[in-house]
Amino acid sequence: MDRLETRELAYFVAVAEELHFGRAAERLGIAAPPLSRAIARLERRLGVRLFDRTSRRVSLTDAGRVFLADSRAALAAVDRAARRAGRSSRLTVAVRSGTAAGVLAELVEAFARAHPVELLFTTDQVGAVRGGAADVALLCASNDLAGFVTTDVAEELPVALVPVSHPFAARPAVSIADLRREDAFRTECPQLPLDEIVDRVAVGELLAVVGHGAVSRAGDAVVGVPVADCPPTRVVLARLAGNVSAEVKAFERTAKDVAARRSAMAATA
C-alpha cells in the first residue's frame, strides 16, 4: 500500500469526530460528496471498514476507533516535526466565533507584537488541536479536556439570545426555568457558527444561552438578556500536554499576563 497522505488522515479525523459528513466537510472547508469519496478510497486502500453508515447515522467501527487514535498521533507528530524544522513559526489558535471576543482581541494583539498569529474559527476547538490544525484553543472549561493543559483566561457571563420582539427582551434578567417554558429554547447551544445561531434566534427558531462576548455580534434583531441563575463559564487556553514549543509557552505567558491585567482592572472598577 502506498503511504497515506496527511490530508487523508485529517479528512478521516474530521469525520470520526463529527460523525457527520456534512459537518466534517464544513469544518474542512470542502463539499460533502468529495469527502465521502475520499473516505471510501481510504477504506479501500486500508482494506478495512472505518465507519458504519446508515441513512440516519455514522459510527466508527472497532478498526476505525483504533485508526483514529493512530491518526491523531500521526498528525500531531507531523505538526511537531514541521515546527522543529523551523518551517512554521506561526501560532494557530482555534476559537469558536463569539467566544470571549474582547479577551481574544487583547490576547492576539499583545502576542502578535513579537509572533505571527493565525485564528482558526471552528465549533470544534478541541478536535482542531488534537488533529494538529491548531496549536492551542480558546474555549469553555466545560469541554472534555483530557490530555490538555489549561490556563485560565477569563469568565464569560451567561446571556440568553432572544429576538428583539420577544417579551424577554425587555427584562433585566431571565431564569433557566423561564427559558425552559419556551418551545424554541435549547438547553445545549447548537454546534453552529455564531452567525447562524444569531439568524435562527432573529427569526424565532431558537433561544440559546451563550457567553456575553457573543452579544457584540448579535446585531439589531437579537438581544442578550442576562441569565440570573446560571453561573459564569471559565474561558481557558488549552494545549496538548506534550506540546511545549517555545511559541506555545510564550502564548501561555501572554494569556496569564492578560488575565492578571483584566483581573486587576475589574478589582479597581
N, C-alpha and C positions, 0 to 999 in steps of 0.2 A: 504493500500500500504506500502511495506517495505521502510525503509529510503533510500534515494538516496545516492550514494557514491560521494565523491568529484571528483573522476575520471570521472564519468558520466557528472558532471557539467562542468568540464574542456573540455571534448570532445564537449559538446554542444556549449560552448562559442567559441571554436576554429572554428567550422563550421559556427556559426552565424556571426562571424567577417570576415571570409574569403569568405563566401557564395560560397564555392567551396570545395568539399570533398577531392580532390587531394591535394590542397594547405594546407588544415587543417591537413590532415594526415601527410604531410611533416613537418609541424610545430610541430606536436605532436610526431614525430618520429615513426609512425606506418604505416601500409598499409591502403589504402583507403577502401577495402571491409570490414574488421573488424570494421572500424569506422562507415561505413554506417549501418552495422547491429546493432552496439551499439546504434546509434541514433534511429533506428526503435524500438529497445526494450524499450528505454526511452519513446518514444511516446506512446507505448502500456501501459506502467506502469502508465503514467500520464493520459492516456485516452483522449489526445488531439493531434492534428497535429501541430508540431512546425515549419515545413518547407513545402513550396510548391516546388515540384521538377518537372522539365521537363528535356528533353534531353539536353537543352541548358542552363538552369539557375536554380539556387537555391535561394529562397527568404524566408524571415521569414513571418509566419502568425501573426495575431494580438496576439494570445496566445504566440507565440514564442518571440515576442518583449517584452511582459510582463515578460516572464520567463528569458529572457536574463538579464534584469535589476536585477532580484532577484538572478540569478546565480552568477553574478559578485559580488554582495554584499555578498553572502554566502561564496564565495571563498576568498574574502578579509578578511572576519571575521575569517575564519578558519586560515588563514595565521597569522593574528594578534594574535589570541589566542595561536598559537603554539609558537610564539616569546615571548609572555608574560610569557608563562610557562617555557621558557628557553630551549626548545627542539632544537632551532636552533639559533646560533649566527652568522651564515654565511650570508653575504650580497650578494644578487644576482643582477647583473647589466645586463639589456637587451641592446644589441647593435647590429646594423647591421654590418656585416663584411665589413671592409674598412672605417668605419666612424671614422674620427679623430684618426687614428691609433696611432700616436705619443702621442697625449694627453691622450688617453686611457691607454697606457702603463705607462706613467708617473703617472697618477692618481692612477692606481691599485697598482703600486709599492710603492707609498707613503702611501696609506691606508693599504696595506697588512702587513706593519711592525707591526701593532697593531691588525688588524682584518682580518679574513679569507674572501676572495672574490671569488665568482664564476661568470663566464661570461656565459650569455645565448645568443648565436648568433641567431638572428631571423630577418626576414624582417618586423615584426610587433611588434616593441618595446612597443608601446602604449598598444596593446592588451595584451602583456605579463604582464605588470604592472597591468592593470585593472583586469586581470584574476587571479592575485596572484602568477604567476610563477616567477616574478621578483620583487624586492623591488624598484628599480629605473631604469631609462632608459637614455642612452646617445643617443641623436637624434637631427635632424634638427628642428629648431624652426618653420618651415613651417607646421609641423604636427598639427592635431587637438588636442589641449592640454587643452580642457575644463575640469575643475576639478583637474588640476595639478598645482603644484608649481614648478617653474623652476629657475635654476641658470645658468647664462651664463658661458660657459667654454672656448670657442674658436670660431674662424671664419675659415670656410673652403672656399678656393678659388675654383671657378668652373673650371673644365677642361673637355675637350671633349675626350673621349676614342675613338681612331681610329686605324685601322690596320697600322702596320709599313710601309706597301707598299702604303698606301693612300696618295694622294697629300697633304692633310692637315698635314701629319706627319712632313713635313719639314718646316712648317710655325712657326713663333714665337707666333702667336695667330690666332684665328678664331672668327667670329661673329655668333650670332644666325641665322642671315639671311643666312650666308654661310651654316650652318648646315641644315637649312630647305630645301635647294635645293637638299639635299641628300636623296634618297629613304629610306635608312636604318636608318635615324635619327628618334628618338622617343623623343617628347617634354617632356614626363614624363618618367623618368628612370624606367624600368620594376621592379616590386617587385620580384626580383630573387636573389639568393645568388650571391655574388660578383664573385666567380669563374666562374659561368655560364655566367654572363654578359661579363666577360673578354673573355671567349671562343667564345661567339657569335660575339663579336667585332672582334676577331682574324680571323674568317672565313668570315667576311664581311656581316654578317646578321644584325648587329646592330651598330649604333653610338649613344652614350649616354653621357649626361653631369653628372658628379659626383663630389664629393669633392676631392681636391688634395691629401687627405690622402690615397685614393684608389690606387694611381699610384704605390706605392711600391709593390702592389700585382699584377701589370699588366703583368709582365714578359717581355720577349724579343719581342713578336709578336704584342704587343699593345703599343701605345704611348699616353700620356696625353698632350693635347695641351690647353693652357690657353684660356678661352672664354672671350674676351675683354669687351663685353658689358653686361655681366651677373654679378650682384652684389654678394658679398660674402654671404655665408649662416651662420647664427648663429647656433653654436652647443651648446646645453643646456643639463643640467642634470635635469631630471623631476621625480617627485614623486607625488603620490596622496596627495591631501591636508590633508586628515585625517591621513596619516602615519607620525607620529612624533616620531618613535622609536629612541633610542639612536644611533644605528648603522647608520641609515639613516641620522640623523642630523650630525653625525661625518663625514660621507662621503661628505655631502654638504660643510662642513667647509674645508675639504681637497680639494674639487673641486675649491672653492674660492681661496685657497692658491696657487694651481697650476695655475689658470687663472691669478692671480696677478703676479706670478713669470714670466710666459711667456710674459705677457704684458710689464713688466719691462725690460726683455731681448730684446724684439723687439724694445723698445724705445731707447735702447743704441746701437743697432746694426748699 
